[in-house]
């Protein structure tokens, strides 16, 4: 399916913002998890069908929770804590 062209083109503007997200900068922002910028390869590998998509993996790389849209609730936080 892929991300529609309009959205993909608009992401080009956002990519310039992500270029400043070096390891050091992410540490300064208190981001201690992996971020992937959507590419066709990432979409296919993880079955991305909507924006944003958050995928919670366990230590073995098994998908434990998938959220399409914004969900930063206590339930999501609880799911993260259970995997720590």
MARKOLFI-637880 format. One record per residue: residue in three letters; x, y, z of N, C-alpha, C in turn. Coordinates in nm, 3 decimals, decimal comma. Layout:
BEGIN
r / n.xx / n.yy / n.zz / ca.xx / ca.yy / ca.zz / c.xx / c.yy / c.zz
Ala / X / Y / Z / X / Y / Z / X / Y / Z
...
***
This chain:
BEGIN
r / n.xx / n.yy / n.zz / ca.xx / ca.yy / ca.zz / c.xx / c.yy / c.zz
Unk / 0,084 / -0,119 / 0,000 / 0,000 / 0,000 / 0,000 / 0,088 / 0,125 / 0,000
Unk / 0,175 / 0,139 / 0,097 / 0,267 / 0,252 / 0,101 / 0,203 / 0,381 / 0,146
Unk / 0,289 / 0,474 / 0,178 / 0,243 / 0,606 / 0,220 / 0,208 / 0,685 / 0,094
Unk / 0,090 / 0,748 / 0,091 / 0,051 / 0,826 / -0,026 / 0,157 / 0,929 / -0,063
Unk / 0,169 / 0,954 / -0,193 / 0,273 / 1,044 / -0,244 / 0,268 / 1,182 / -0,177
Unk / 0,151 / 1,237 / -0,157 / 0,140 / 1,369 / -0,095 / 0,204 / 1,369 / 0,043
Unk / 0,174 / 1,266 / 0,121 / 0,234 / 1,258 / 0,254 / 0,384 / 1,236 / 0,244
Unk / 0,425 / 1,153 / 0,152 / 0,568 / 1,126 / 0,136 / 0,642 / 1,254 / 0,099
Unk / 0,585 / 1,334 / 0,007 / 0,648 / 1,460 / -0,032 / 0,654 / 1,556 / 0,086
Unk / 0,548 / 1,560 / 0,166 / 0,550 / 1,651 / 0,280 / 0,651 / 1,606 / 0,384
Unk / 0,683 / 1,477 / 0,385 / 0,783 / 1,429 / 0,480 / 0,921 / 1,481 / 0,447
Unk / 0,944 / 1,520 / 0,322 / 1,075 / 1,571 / 0,284 / 1,112 / 1,691 / 0,372
Unk / 1,014 / 1,776 / 0,403 / 1,040 / 1,890 / 0,490 / 1,080 / 1,844 / 0,630
Unk / 1,015 / 1,738 / 0,677 / 1,044 / 1,688 / 0,812 / 1,181 / 1,620 / 0,818
Unk / 1,225 / 1,561 / 0,708 / 1,354 / 1,492 / 0,709 / 1,467 / 1,588 / 0,744
Unk / 1,455 / 1,714 / 0,700 / 1,559 / 1,810 / 0,735 / 1,564 / 1,834 / 0,885
Unk / 1,449 / 1,826 / 0,951 / 1,446 / 1,840 / 1,097 / 1,512 / 1,720 / 1,164
Unk / 1,489 / 1,600 / 1,110 / 1,546 / 1,480 / 1,169 / 1,696 / 1,470 / 1,147
Unk / 1,749 / 1,542 / 1,049 / 1,893 / 1,533 / 1,023 / 1,974 / 1,582 / 1,142
Unk / 1,913 / 1,664 / 1,229 / 1,982 / 1,714 / 1,348 / 1,971 / 1,616 / 1,465
Unk / 1,903 / 1,504 / 1,446 / 1,885 / 1,409 / 1,555 / 2,000 / 1,311 / 1,563
Unk / 2,119 / 1,363 / 1,589 / 2,234 / 1,277 / 1,611 / 2,216 / 1,207 / 1,745
Unk / 2,299 / 1,107 / 1,771 / 2,292 / 1,035 / 1,898 / 2,305 / 1,132 / 2,015
Unk / 2,397 / 1,225 / 2,003 / 2,418 / 1,323 / 2,111 / 2,294 / 1,409 / 2,131
Unk / 2,234 / 1,455 / 2,022 / 2,115 / 1,541 / 2,031 / 1,998 / 1,465 / 2,091
Unk / 1,978 / 1,340 / 2,051 / 1,869 / 1,260 / 2,107 / 1,890 / 1,239 / 2,256
Unk / 2,014 / 1,220 / 2,298 / 2,043 / 1,205 / 2,441 / 2,006 / 1,333 / 2,516
Unk / 2,040 / 1,448 / 2,458 / 2,007 / 1,576 / 2,520 / 1,856 / 1,594 / 2,532
Unk / 1,781 / 1,541 / 2,436 / 1,635 / 1,552 / 2,438 / 1,570 / 1,442 / 2,523
Unk / 1,653 / 1,359 / 2,586 / 1,605 / 1,250 / 2,672 / 1,527 / 1,145 / 2,592
Unk / 1,570 / 1,121 / 2,468 / 1,511 / 1,017 / 2,384 / 1,604 / 0,897 / 2,392
Unk / 1,560 / 0,793 / 2,460 / 1,643 / 0,675 / 2,481 / 1,580 / 0,552 / 2,416
Unk / 1,533 / 0,569 / 2,296 / 1,473 / 0,458 / 2,221 / 1,502 / 0,482 / 2,074
Unk / 1,485 / 0,379 / 1,994 / 1,516 / 0,386 / 1,852 / 1,404 / 0,454 / 1,775
Unk / 1,442 / 0,547 / 1,689 / 1,348 / 0,615 / 1,599 / 1,381 / 0,575 / 1,456
Unk / 1,280 / 0,538 / 1,380 / 1,299 / 0,509 / 1,238 / 1,218 / 0,607 / 1,156
Unk / 1,281 / 0,667 / 1,057 / 1,209 / 0,754 / 0,965 / 1,149 / 0,664 / 0,858
Unk / 1,022 / 0,689 / 0,826 / 0,951 / 0,604 / 0,730 / 1,014 / 0,605 / 0,592
Unk / 1,053 / 0,488 / 0,547 / 1,100 / 0,466 / 0,411 / 1,020 / 0,348 / 0,356
Unk / 1,021 / 0,327 / 0,227 / 0,949 / 0,210 / 0,175 / 0,994 / 0,079 / 0,240
Unk / 1,123 / 0,067 / 0,270 / 1,173 / -0,054 / 0,333 / 1,117 / -0,071 / 0,474
Unk / 1,114 / 0,038 / 0,551 / 1,059 / 0,033 / 0,687 / 0,910 / 0,002 / 0,682
Unk / 0,838 / 0,066 / 0,589 / 0,694 / 0,040 / 0,574 / 0,667 / -0,108 / 0,551
Unk / 0,744 / -0,167 / 0,460 / 0,724 / -0,307 / 0,425 / 0,762 / -0,399 / 0,541
Unk / 0,876 / -0,375 / 0,600 / 0,926 / -0,464 / 0,707 / 0,832 / -0,467 / 0,827
Unk / 0,778 / -0,350 / 0,864 / 0,696 / -0,342 / 0,983 / 0,546 / -0,332 / 0,953
Unk / 0,508 / -0,339 / 0,827 / 0,366 / -0,335 / 0,792 / 0,299 / -0,204 / 0,826
Unk / 0,369 / -0,093 / 0,804 / 0,315 / 0,039 / 0,836 / 0,201 / 0,071 / 0,741
Unk / 0,085 / 0,108 / 0,798 / -0,031 / 0,140 / 0,716 / -0,092 / 0,275 / 0,751
Unk / -0,034 / 0,346 / 0,845 / -0,086 / 0,476 / 0,884 / 0,022 / 0,557 / 0,953
Unk / -0,002 / 0,686 / 0,962 / 0,096 / 0,777 / 1,021 / 0,031 / 0,850 / 1,138
Unk / 0,094 / 0,861 / 1,251 / 0,217 / 0,792 / 1,290 / 0,186 / 0,649 / 1,333
Unk / 0,286 / 0,564 / 1,329 / 0,275 / 0,429 / 1,381 / 0,383 / 0,411 / 1,486
Unk / 0,344 / 0,362 / 1,601 / 0,438 / 0,331 / 1,708 / 0,436 / 0,181 / 1,729
Unk / 0,555 / 0,121 / 1,726 / 0,566 / -0,023 / 1,745 / 0,653 / -0,048 / 1,866
Unk / 0,600 / -0,123 / 1,959 / 0,672 / -0,157 / 2,081 / 0,725 / -0,298 / 2,067
Unk / 0,858 / -0,311 / 2,068 / 0,924 / -0,441 / 2,054 / 0,980 / -0,485 / 2,189
Unk / 0,980 / -0,616 / 2,212 / 1,046 / -0,664 / 2,333 / 1,196 / -0,680 / 2,305
Unk / 1,271 / -0,728 / 2,402 / 1,416 / -0,739 / 2,387 / 1,458 / -0,836 / 2,277
Unk / 1,368 / -0,924 / 2,236 / 1,397 / -1,020 / 2,131 / 1,350 / -0,973 / 1,994
Unk / 1,298 / -0,850 / 1,987 / 1,252 / -0,795 / 1,861 / 1,112 / -0,838 / 1,821
Unk / 1,038 / -0,897 / 1,914 / 0,901 / -0,940 / 1,887 / 0,807 / -0,822 / 1,911
Unk / 0,718 / -0,796 / 1,816 / 0,622 / -0,686 / 1,830 / 0,523 / -0,721 / 1,940
Unk / 0,516 / -0,635 / 2,042 / 0,426 / -0,655 / 2,155 / 0,307 / -0,560 / 2,154
Unk / 0,322 / -0,446 / 2,086 / 0,212 / -0,350 / 2,078 / 0,233 / -0,265 / 1,953
Unk / 0,125 / -0,240 / 1,882 / 0,129 / -0,156 / 1,762 / 0,017 / -0,054 / 1,775
Unk / 0,050 / 0,072 / 1,757 / -0,048 / 0,179 / 1,766 / -0,040 / 0,264 / 1,640
Unk / -0,151 / 0,276 / 1,570 / -0,159 / 0,366 / 1,455 / -0,234 / 0,489 / 1,503
Unk / -0,170 / 0,604 / 1,494 / -0,226 / 0,727 / 1,549 / -0,151 / 0,764 / 1,676
Unk / -0,203 / 0,859 / 1,747 / -0,137 / 0,906 / 1,869 / -0,198 / 0,837 / 1,989
Unk / -0,116 / 0,768 / 2,065 / -0,162 / 0,706 / 2,190 / -0,048 / 0,709 / 2,291
Unk / -0,044 / 0,809 / 2,370 / 0,055 / 0,817 / 2,475 / -0,021 / 0,825 / 2,606
Unk / -0,076 / 0,712 / 2,644 / -0,162 / 0,703 / 2,761 / -0,093 / 0,621 / 2,868
Unk / -0,156 / 0,613 / 2,983 / -0,102 / 0,531 / 3,091 / -0,099 / 0,383 / 3,050
Unk / -0,191 / 0,340 / 2,965 / -0,192 / 0,201 / 2,918 / -0,067 / 0,173 / 2,834
Unk / -0,029 / 0,268 / 2,750 / 0,090 / 0,250 / 2,668 / 0,214 / 0,252 / 2,757
Unk / 0,219 / 0,345 / 2,850 / 0,331 / 0,353 / 2,943 / 0,343 / 0,223 / 3,023
Unk / 0,231 / 0,168 / 3,063 / 0,230 / 0,041 / 3,137 / 0,288 / -0,072 / 3,052
Unk / 0,252 / -0,074 / 2,924 / 0,305 / -0,177 / 2,833 / 0,457 / -0,166 / 2,821
Unk / 0,506 / -0,043 / 2,815 / 0,651 / -0,020 / 2,808 / 0,717 / -0,069 / 2,937
Unk / 0,663 / -0,030 / 3,049 / 0,722 / -0,069 / 3,179 / 0,726 / -0,221 / 3,196
Unk / 0,626 / -0,291 / 3,147 / 0,623 / -0,437 / 3,159 / 0,738 / -0,502 / 3,082
Unk / 0,783 / -0,436 / 2,976 / 0,889 / -0,492 / 2,894 / 1,029 / -0,453 / 2,941
Unk / 1,037 / -0,359 / 3,034 / 1,170 / -0,316 / 3,083 / 1,233 / -0,420 / 3,172
***
